[in-house]
Amino acid sequence: MRFKEEINESYTMAEAIKEAQRCLHCKVPQCKKGCPISNDIPDWIHELKKGNLGNAISIIRAKSNLPAVCGRVCAHEKQCEGACVLGKKGQPVNIGKLERFVADFDSDNELTHEDVVEKSRGKVAVIGAGPSGITVAGDLSRMGFAVEIFEMEAQCGGVLRYGIPEYRLPKEVVAREIRYIEKMGVVIHRNTHVGVQITVDSLFEQGFDAIYIGTGLSKPKSLEIPIYQHGRCISEGEGAVSCRDLKRIRLATHFLRRVELISEGFMQRDELPVDPGARVWVIGCGNTAMDASRTALRIGASQVDVIYNRGIDTMSALHAEYDDAVSEGVRFNWWSAITEVHVDDNLDITEIVLETTEPDKEPVRQTLPASNIIFAIGATPATKIVRTTSGLENDEHNFLITRDVPYGMTTRKGVFAGGDVVGRQATVVHAMQDAKQVAMGIAQYVDAVSLMRAINMED
C-alpha cells in the first residue's frame, strides 16, 4: 500500500448529485443540530443537487474556514450523519463526502473568491495556525479586523499538518485552506515561536488590540512502566531508566510528526526508530492510536497491536477508523495493559509482559516479542507562553484559565484562548466551534475598548 495515497476516493459529479438528491431538506434539520458549528447542511446540499456549486460552497464557508478538512476528518458518524433522519431507516446522507466534494471542486475550478473586507475594526494577533487559530483568524478577518498569525512551525495547520496522516488528510488540502485565508488578508508569520523569540507583551507593544492563544496540546502524556534488563528491574533506584530514556518508545504525536517530516524530505528514514519488520505495540484507543497503528504498518512494521485497558464499547476512536484499522491488519487487545518492558544491553526493547483482565475472568499474563511501543494517551499544554507573560494564569493541569464574558478572555486583559489549550479537548470541528465563540468575544472586547477610547477623547 502506498504510504501517501489517500484512501477514500471522492465522488464524481454525477455521484455527488445523486447522493445529494437523497437529502429530504428537513424543516427541522437534525443534521444541523448535530454539527458543532451549525453548518447549514440542507441548504448547501439543496444547492448542490441543483448544480449550483458556487452557492453551495458560499453557504458552507459562511460557517466553516476548513470545509475540505472537515469533509475528510470530522466525526460525521457521531455528529451530522449520526443525526440524519435517514440513518434511522437505513443509510444517512454521506454529508462528509459531499462537503469534501464541494470544497475540492471549488478549489480545483477556482469558483469563488471572497471580497477582502476593509481591515479598519482593530488589530488582532493569533498564536498558532492549527484549526482553532485558523478559525479565529478567518472569522475576525471577515468581520473587518486586521489579523496576523504567529506560527512556530515552517508549515501551518498544527495537528492537521503534523498529526493526521497523509492517507487521511493530504497536506496539499491543508495548504490550500491556508492559502484561502491568506487571500482574505490574514498575514502569517511562520517559524516564529511566541514565548521564545517574541512574547505576548511585545505583541501588545506592536499595537495589537487583542491576542488569541490557540497553541493546542504540545506536551504529550506518557506512562511509566517497569523496565527489566536480564531479569533485573532498572527503572528504580540509583541510575534508574525510565520509558522516556528508551529510543524505541515514542509518543504518538511525535511519531506521526516525524513520519510526516520524513515523507516531506526534511528527515532521513533511519531517524525513525521503527525498523522494517518491527513488532509494534500502541497504547490507547482513540483516533490518534488508529492513525499511529496504521502508519506503523505503512512504514513496514510486521505486526501492530493496539492495547486498551477497557472494552471496545468505550473506545474513543470512531468505529469507521477502527474498522479501517482492522481491515488493514491491526490487532486489538481489549482489557489489557503492559506491566513490564524487557530490554537488552543497548536498551532496545525485546519483549513486553501483557496482562489481560477481562471482567469476571482470571487475569492472563503473556510475555510477547516487541520492538517498539507508541503511547497514544493524550497530551497537555506547553507552558512557555505562560512563563513569559505577566498576568496570565493556568490551572493545575496547565490549561489556561478563561471566563465567559467576554467569552474566552484569560486572566490577562486582552488575551484570549480557546480549544485544547483551555481544556476543551475534542475533535477538529469542536475546536472550531469554540474558536468561533472566542472570535465573537474578541470582537466584543475590541469594540468596547475602541468605544471607551472614543468617549475619553471627546471628554
SULCOR-V588506 format. One record per residue. RES is the residue in one small letter. NEAR is the number of other C-alpha atoms within 8 Angstrom. Layout:
res,near
RES,NEAR
RES,NEAR
//
This chain:
res,near
m,4
r,5
f,9
k,7
e,8
e,10
i,6
n,5
e,5
s,7
y,10
t,6
m,6
a,7
e,8
a,12
i,12
k,9
e,11
a,13
q,9
r,7
c,10
l,6
h,8
c,7
k,4
v,4
p,10
q,11
c,13
k,12
k,10
g,13
c,10
p,10
i,10
s,9
n,10
d,10
i,10
p,12
d,10
w,13
i,12
h,13
e,12
l,14
k,12
k,7
g,7
n,9
l,10
g,9
n,10
a,15
i,13
s,9
i,11
i,13
r,10
a,6
k,10
s,10
n,11
l,10
p,12
a,13
v,12
c,13
g,13
r,11
v,9
c,11
a,8
h,10
e,8
k,9
q,12
c,15
e,16
g,12
a,12
c,13
v,8
l,9
g,12
k,8
k,6
g,6
q,7
p,11
v,12
n,8
i,11
g,12
k,11
l,14
e,12
r,15
f,12
v,12
a,11
d,9
f,8
d,13
s,9
d,6
n,6
e,7
l,7
t,8
h,5
e,5
d,5
v,8
v,9
e,6
k,9
s,7
r,9
g,11
k,11
v,13
a,13
v,16
i,14
g,15
a,16
g,14
p,15
s,15
g,17
i,12
t,14
v,13
a,14
g,12
d,11
l,13
s,15
r,10
m,8
g,12
f,14
a,14
v,14
e,12
i,15
f,16
e,15
m,10
e,9
a,7
q,6
c,12
g,13
g,11
v,9
l,12
r,11
y,12
g,11
i,12
p,12
e,12
y,10
r,11
l,14
p,11
k,9
e,6
v,10
v,13
a,10
r,9
e,11
i,11
r,8
y,8
i,13
e,10
k,8
m,13
g,10
v,14
v,8
i,9
h,9
r,11
n,9
t,11
h,11
v,12
g,12
v,7
q,7
i,10
t,12
v,12
d,8
s,8
l,11
f,10
e,7
q,6
g,7
f,12
d,10
a,13
i,13
y,13
i,13
g,16
t,13
g,10
l,11
s,9
k,8
p,11
k,9
s,7
l,6
e,6
i,10
p,11
i,14
y,13
q,11
h,7
g,5
r,6
c,9
i,12
s,10
e,8
g,6
e,4
g,6
a,8
v,9
s,11
c,10
r,6
d,6
l,9
k,8
r,11
i,11
r,11
l,12
a,12
t,11
h,8
f,12
l,14
r,10
r,10
v,9
e,11
l,10
i,11
s,8
e,7
g,7
f,7
m,10
q,8
r,6
d,5
e,6
l,10
p,7
v,10
d,8
p,8
g,8
a,13
r,12
v,14
w,12
v,15
i,13
g,11
c,15
g,12
n,10
t,13
a,15
m,13
d,10
a,14
s,14
r,11
t,11
a,12
l,11
r,10
i,8
g,10
a,15
s,9
q,11
v,15
d,12
v,15
i,15
y,14
n,8
r,9
g,9
i,6
d,4
t,6
m,9
s,7
a,11
l,10
h,6
a,6
e,10
y,10
d,8
d,8
a,12
v,9
s,7
e,7
g,8
v,13
r,8
f,8
n,10
w,12
w,12
s,14
a,10
i,10
t,10
e,11
v,14
h,12
v,14
d,10
d,6
n,5
l,7
d,11
i,13
t,11
e,12
i,14
v,12
l,13
e,12
t,12
t,10
e,10
p,4
d,4
k,6
e,6
p,8
v,7
r,8
q,7
t,8
l,8
p,8
a,13
s,13
n,13
i,12
i,14
f,14
a,15
i,11
g,6
a,9
t,13
p,13
a,9
t,7
k,8
i,11
v,11
r,8
t,9
t,10
s,8
g,6
l,10
e,10
n,10
d,8
e,5
h,6
n,10
f,12
l,13
i,10
t,12
r,9
d,7
v,7
p,10
y,12
g,15
m,18
t,15
t,10
r,10
k,6
g,10
v,12
f,14
a,15
g,16
g,16
d,14
v,17
v,11
g,8
r,9
q,9
a,7
t,8
v,10
v,11
h,12
a,16
m,13
q,10
d,11
a,14
k,11
q,10
v,15
a,11
m,9
g,13
i,14
a,9
q,9
y,10
v,11
d,9
a,8
v,8
s,8
l,8
m,8
r,8
a,8
i,8
n,7
m,6
e,5
d,4
//
